[in-house]
Amino acid sequence: MARIHPAEGFDLGDLDRLDQRTRIARLHASVLAHRPKIAHAVNEAYRAALEEEGTLPPRLVELVRIRLAFHNQCRSCMAVRYTSGIEDGVTEELVCSLEKPEEAEDLTPAERAALRFADLLATDHLAIDESVYDDLRQYFDEGEIVELGLRCARTIGFGRLNATWMNIDHLPDRFKDVENVLTPWGGETITW
């Protein structure tokens, strides 16, 4: 059961009649409705800044997002696959590569460098040293490195917060297991 309940007066509608994607959106909106102006401002800033102005390939963005979802144990984030990433080549086989990205043959060197950075930012940010940035600079310009960092920071922060809210009733059954560490690879997902 969710730890943050829908805002008073928020009409969820008949969730059973909605497709899974719409249920997820409604349930998240019902929590954010506790502070709608703040939620709107944050979402609008993200959309305008990163979605409209971002230059990183959707495939890379989706791979980093999914890998960070694993570190966050954000079940909603692990369950979702964004269409933009799928259209840019993210398959479930590729997602399975995220189990051990440093060994994955179907990831590009640039993707491995970005995933290494994301992993460290999520697990041991003080271990990010000049060598990590030198590795990134082989594949990304300074602006792209900044964008990667901002995307990672947003995903880590909001993903961890969302994980604590435990708003998981709307997810496929495998993501409802709160007793164990879950993975985003190897099971049912939701296309967004």
C-alpha positions in Angstrom: 0.0 0.0 0.0 1.2 3.5 -0.8 2.7 5.5 2.0 1.5 8.8 0.6 -2.2 8.7 -0.1 -4.1 10.7 -2.8 -4.7 14.3 -2.0 -8.1 14.9 -0.5 -10.6 15.7 -3.2 -8.5 14.2 -6.0 -10.8 12.2 -8.3 -9.0 9.0 -9.3 -11.9 7.9 -11.4 -12.5 4.2 -12.1 -8.9 3.0 -12.1 -10.1 -0.5 -13.2 -11.3 0.9 -16.5 -8.0 2.6 -17.3 -5.0 1.1 -19.1 -2.0 0.5 -16.9 -0.1 3.6 -18.2 -3.1 5.9 -17.4 -3.5 4.3 -14.0 0.2 5.0 -13.2 -0.2 8.6 -14.3 -3.4 9.1 -12.3 -2.0 7.6 -9.1 1.2 9.7 -9.3 -0.8 12.8 -10.0 -3.0 12.1 -7.0 0.1 12.1 -4.7 1.6 15.2 -6.4 -1.8 16.9 -6.0 -0.9 17.6 -2.3 1.3 20.4 -3.8 0.1 20.9 -7.3 1.7 24.2 -8.1 5.1 22.9 -7.0 4.7 19.6 -8.8 3.7 21.5 -12.0 6.6 23.8 -11.8 9.1 21.0 -11.3 7.6 18.9 -14.1 7.5 21.9 -16.4 11.1 22.8 -15.7 12.2 19.3 -16.4 10.1 19.0 -19.6 11.2 22.4 -20.9 14.9 22.1 -20.0 15.8 18.5 -20.6 13.1 17.1 -22.9 13.0 20.1 -25.3 16.7 21.3 -25.0 18.4 18.0 -24.3 20.8 16.6 -26.9 21.6 13.1 -25.6 20.3 10.2 -27.6 17.0 8.7 -26.3 18.6 5.3 -26.1 21.3 6.5 -23.8 18.9 8.5 -21.7 16.6 5.4 -21.3 19.5 3.1 -20.4 20.8 5.4 -17.8 17.3 6.0 -16.4 16.7 2.2 -16.1 20.0 1.5 -14.5 19.5 4.2 -11.9 16.0 2.9 -11.3 17.7 -0.4 -10.3 20.0 1.4 -7.8 17.0 3.4 -6.5 14.8 0.3 -6.3 12.1 2.6 -7.7 9.6 0.0 -8.8 7.6 2.3 -11.1 10.7 3.5 -12.8 11.9 -0.1 -13.3 8.6 -1.2 -14.8 8.3 1.6 -17.4 9.9 1.7 -20.8 9.7 5.0 -22.6 8.7 4.9 -26.3 11.4 7.3 -27.3 14.1 4.9 -26.0 12.4 1.9 -27.6 12.2 3.7 -30.9 16.0 4.5 -30.6 16.9 0.8 -30.1 16.2 -0.1 -26.4 15.1 -3.7 -26.4 14.6 -6.0 -23.5 17.7 -7.8 -24.5 19.6 -4.5 -24.3 18.0 -3.8 -20.9 19.3 -7.2 -19.7 22.8 -5.9 -20.5 22.4 -3.4 -17.7 22.9 -6.2 -15.2 26.7 -6.0 -15.9 27.1 -3.0 -18.2 30.9 -3.1 -18.1 30.8 -6.5 -19.7 28.0 -5.9 -22.2 28.9 -6.3 -25.8 25.7 -4.6 -27.1 26.5 -1.3 -25.3 28.6 1.3 -27.0 31.8 2.6 -25.3 30.0 5.9 -24.8 27.0 4.1 -23.1 29.4 2.2 -20.8 31.1 5.4 -19.8 27.8 7.1 -19.1 26.5 4.1 -17.1 29.8 4.0 -15.1 29.3 7.7 -14.2 25.6 7.1 -13.3 26.5 4.0 -11.2 29.1 6.0 -9.3 26.8 9.0 -8.8 24.1 6.7 -7.4 26.4 4.5 -5.2 29.7 6.3 -4.4 29.6 9.8 -5.8 32.9 10.8 -4.1 34.7 8.1 -6.2 34.0 10.2 -9.3 37.4 11.6 -10.1 39.2 13.1 -13.0 39.6 9.7 -14.7 35.8 9.3 -14.8 35.4 12.7 -16.4 38.3 11.9 -18.8 36.5 8.8 -19.9 33.3 10.8 -20.4 35.2 13.4 -22.5 36.2 10.7 -25.0 32.5 10.5 -26.1 30.7 13.7 -24.8 31.4 17.4 -24.9 31.2 19.5 -21.7 27.5 20.4 -22.3 26.5 16.8 -22.8 28.4 15.9 -19.6 26.4 18.5 -17.7 23.2 17.3 -19.3 24.0 13.7 -18.3 24.7 14.8 -14.7 21.4 16.8 -14.5 19.5 13.8 -15.8 21.2 11.5 -13.3 20.6 13.9 -10.4 16.9 14.2 -11.3 16.5 10.4 -11.7 18.3 9.6 -8.5 16.5 12.2 -6.4 13.0 11.7 -7.6 13.4 7.9 -8.0 14.5 7.5 -4.4 11.7 9.7 -3.2 9.2 7.8 -5.3 10.6 4.5 -4.0 9.8 5.5 -0.4 6.3 6.4 -1.3 5.7 2.7 -2.3 3.0 3.7 -4.8 3.2 0.2 -6.4 -0.4 -1.2 -6.4 -0.7 -0.4 -10.1 2.4 -2.2 -11.3 2.8 -5.7 -12.7 2.9 -8.3 -9.9 6.7 -8.8 -9.9 7.3 -5.2 -8.9 5.1 -5.5 -5.8 7.7 -7.6 -4.0 8.9 -5.2 -1.4 11.0 -7.8 0.5 13.6 -8.3 -2.1 15.9 -6.3 -4.4 14.3 -6.3 -7.8 15.8 -5.8 -11.3 14.3 -3.9 -14.2 15.4 -6.7 -16.6 13.8 -10.0 -17.3 10.1 -9.6 -16.9 6.9 -7.7 -17.8 7.1 -4.0 -18.4 4.9 -1.1 -19.3 5.5 1.0 -22.4 5.1 4.7 -21.8 
